[in-house]
């Protein structure tokens, strides 16, 4: 018999011995917090009899407890479940160490319910993400992610802990962080988008506000997207060679993440042509589902750690859901067309301003000294991309 089952028996035995303990338990302990159906039925019957004004619940502590309290509770509980016997309440009374400790036993029951509830909803989120990954949707994933967040909020209120994310000291389960297989169609969408952006760099403004490099499932695609964003942010030309050179400067070729042939193939101007915004939405959608599945595995691993205190479990679970919340906001922006960056006034084929070319050349000097401010401001400057990965040129 597990300690959780013993705690459930103890709290029920305490209420059988002292019905007044319901005054301390009923505000925060619910029948569904018990793991066994018989225990749920007995506790629900106790609450109902108390609400109906059963004489045992209104007696003074020094008065003898009537036997009807036990028999009426079993009779009421038998309408909710099967298999209860008249002797079971006596067994519960026998295993209760002290009726006065009922609130402590109740918190043990609530602690087990928190772990069990978080694990159950994490499993449902993971199942929804897997189903949405197959049918190319996000509705069920978003729905179950919101349910899990609401459950964590309710459990934090019942446990009396602050509702805030906590960073775990170390991964709770290595398997929860291992990369999962990616659908070939998702990788094809990523390549197609990168090809479209390399052919028409002006389309970066359609996706850069919503699509982050980490949304790409392939590490090589992440490097190419960062390179495209960096080149566009600096106002430098984008073609096969410039993208290849930028990925090399970022170390993607040296560490084996990419090779030159692959970069040239993805950036081939004759191979890709299409609307980047459409494929950007598909990639964000796939990233949302993939991130939800990973978050669900992390939360499940946390919930299965019985030694983890409920307050920390809730905080760590909220931290695991953080990346999913960020992607969900960006998905809504991309799908609803909100907060879309403005296009530059100059045509996409126009050369970059002379001042920007001079600035790019100055970055290649070994030492930079304080220079006088330019006499003329740039004629037209491209708005900075909101993506933090595109805000500064690589070292």
KADA-V338788 format. One record per backbone hydrogen bond with DSSP energy under -1.0 kcal/mol. NH is the residue of the N-H (numbers start at 1). CO is the residue of the C=O. E is the energy in kcal/mol with one decimal. If there is no record, write none. Layout:
nh->(NH/NH)
co->(CO/CO)
e->(E/E)
This chain:
nh->(6/7/8/9/10/11/12/13/14/15/16/17/18/21/22/23/24/25/26/28/29/33/34/40/41/42/43/44/45/46/47/48/49/50/51/52/53/54/57/58/63/69/71/72/73/74/75/76/77/78/79/80/81/91/92/93/94/95/101/102/105/106/107/108/109/110/111/112/113/114/115/116/117/118/119/120/121/122/123/124/125/126/127/128/129/130/131/132/133/134/135/136/137/142/143/144/145/146/147/148/149/150/151/152/153/154/155/156/157/158/159/160/161/164/166/176/177/187/188/189/190/191/192/193/194/195/196/197/198/199/200/203/204/205/206/207/208/210/211/215/216/222/223/224/225/226/227/228/229/230/231/232/233/234/236/243/244/245/246/247/248/249/250/251/252/255/258/263/264/265/266/267/268/271/279/280/281/282/283/284/285/286/287/288/289/290/291/292/293/294/295/296/297/298/299/300/301/302/303/304/305/306/308/313/314/315/316/317/318/319/320/321/325/326/327/328/329/330/331/332/333/334/335/336/338/350/357/358/359/360/361/362/363/364/365/390/391)
co->(2/3/4/5/6/7/8/9/10/11/12/13/14/18/19/20/21/21/22/25/25/30/31/36/37/38/39/40/41/42/43/44/45/46/47/48/50/49/54/55/60/66/67/68/69/70/71/72/73/74/76/77/77/87/88/89/90/91/98/99/101/102/103/104/105/106/107/108/109/110/111/112/113/114/115/116/117/118/119/120/121/122/123/124/125/126/127/128/129/130/131/132/132/138/139/140/141/142/143/144/145/146/147/148/149/150/151/152/153/154/155/156/156/162/315/173/174/183/184/185/186/187/188/189/190/191/192/193/194/195/196/200/201/202/203/204/204/207/207/212/213/218/219/220/221/222/223/224/225/226/227/228/229/230/231/239/240/241/242/243/244/245/246/248/247/251/252/259/260/261/262/263/265/268/275/276/277/278/279/280/281/282/283/284/285/286/287/288/289/290/291/292/293/294/295/296/297/298/299/300/302/304/305/309/310/311/312/313/314/315/316/317/321/322/323/324/325/326/327/328/329/330/331/332/333/347/353/354/355/356/357/358/359/361/362/387/388)
e->(-2.0/-2.2/-2.2/-2.4/-2.3/-2.4/-1.9/-2.6/-2.2/-1.7/-2.2/-1.9/-2.4/-2.3/-1.9/-1.5/-1.0/-1.3/-2.8/-1.5/-2.7/-1.6/-1.8/-2.3/-2.5/-2.2/-2.3/-2.4/-2.2/-2.2/-2.2/-2.1/-2.7/-2.1/-2.3/-2.1/-1.2/-2.6/-1.5/-1.2/-1.2/-1.4/-2.0/-3.1/-1.3/-2.3/-2.3/-2.4/-2.7/-1.9/-1.0/-1.8/-1.4/-1.5/-2.1/-2.3/-1.8/-1.3/-1.6/-1.5/-2.1/-2.8/-1.9/-1.5/-2.1/-2.5/-2.4/-2.1/-2.1/-2.3/-1.9/-2.2/-3.0/-2.5/-2.0/-2.2/-2.3/-1.9/-2.1/-1.9/-2.1/-2.3/-2.4/-2.3/-2.4/-2.2/-2.2/-2.7/-2.1/-1.2/-2.1/-1.0/-2.0/-2.7/-2.3/-2.6/-2.1/-2.0/-1.8/-2.3/-2.1/-2.5/-2.6/-2.3/-1.9/-2.4/-2.7/-2.2/-1.8/-2.3/-2.5/-1.6/-2.1/-1.4/-2.1/-1.4/-1.6/-1.6/-2.2/-2.1/-2.0/-2.3/-2.5/-2.5/-2.4/-2.4/-2.4/-2.5/-2.1/-1.6/-2.7/-2.0/-2.0/-1.2/-1.5/-1.1/-2.9/-1.3/-3.4/-1.8/-1.7/-1.7/-1.7/-2.1/-2.4/-2.3/-2.4/-2.7/-2.4/-2.6/-2.5/-2.4/-2.4/-1.9/-2.3/-2.2/-2.1/-2.6/-2.2/-2.5/-1.8/-2.2/-1.5/-1.6/-2.0/-1.8/-2.2/-2.0/-2.5/-2.0/-2.4/-2.1/-1.1/-1.4/-1.3/-2.4/-1.9/-1.6/-2.0/-2.3/-2.3/-2.2/-2.4/-2.4/-2.0/-2.4/-2.8/-2.3/-2.1/-2.0/-2.7/-2.5/-1.9/-2.1/-2.7/-2.4/-2.2/-2.0/-2.7/-1.8/-1.3/-1.2/-1.7/-2.7/-2.6/-2.1/-3.2/-2.3/-2.2/-1.9/-2.1/-1.5/-1.9/-1.8/-2.2/-2.3/-1.9/-1.9/-2.6/-1.9/-1.9/-2.5/-3.0/-2.3/-1.4/-1.7/-1.7/-2.3/-2.0/-2.2/-2.2/-2.1/-1.0/-1.4/-1.4/-1.8/-1.1)
